[in-house]
Amino acid sequence: SSATIPSRKQANGLLGLGVVSTGLLPLDAIATKTICPVLWQQLFLEIGGTKAQQVAVPKRHVVDGHARHVLELVCLTVGVDLKKLQQDCTDVAFQLRSVQGSCVAPFPGMSSTDGSANRSAKNTCV
């Protein structure tokens, strides 16, 4: 069984992931520095809700300066700093992936289908 994520953390993470899914922010805007960008992209694609999201990571529809402002507004809206928002997005992404569990093959270096084992142990790009 996986640990329960508090409702507030789930809401923060889902909002952040949703803003990226719509193309208002680049995927790396909500990524923690502890996860390899390639694995983060793979995780995002695996938890995507539409076929278009599974084929490619959404392109930014907003120029970089505006993306920074959108990110600041998201953080202000949920009442957390960027680092906390990024962690919430990462935790929720792994939780969503674990729910899909048996439907999706684990990342290289992960030994369990729920993603709970070795998440940080082999978090490097190949």
Stockholm file with secondary structure:
# STOCKHOLM 1.0

chainA/1-126         SSATIPSRKQANGLLGLGVVSTGLLPLDAIATKTICPVLWQQLFLEIGGTKAQQVAVPKRHVVDGHARHVLELVCLTVGVDLKKLQQDCTDVAFQLRSVQGSCVAPFPGMSSTDGSANRSAKNTCV
#=GR chainA/1-126 SS CCCCCCHHHHHHHHHHHHHHHTTSSCGGGGCCTTSCHHHHHHHHHHHCSSHHHHHSCCCCSSCHHHHHHHHHHHHHHHTCCHHHHHHHHHHHHHHHHHHHGGGSCCCTTCCSTTSCSSTTTTCCCC
#=GC SS_cons         CCCCCCHHHHHHHHHHHHHHHTTSSCGGGGCCTTSCHHHHHHHHHHHCSSHHHHHSCCCCSSCHHHHHHHHHHHHHHHTCCHHHHHHHHHHHHHHHHHHHGGGSCCCTTCCSTTSCSSTTTTCCCC
//
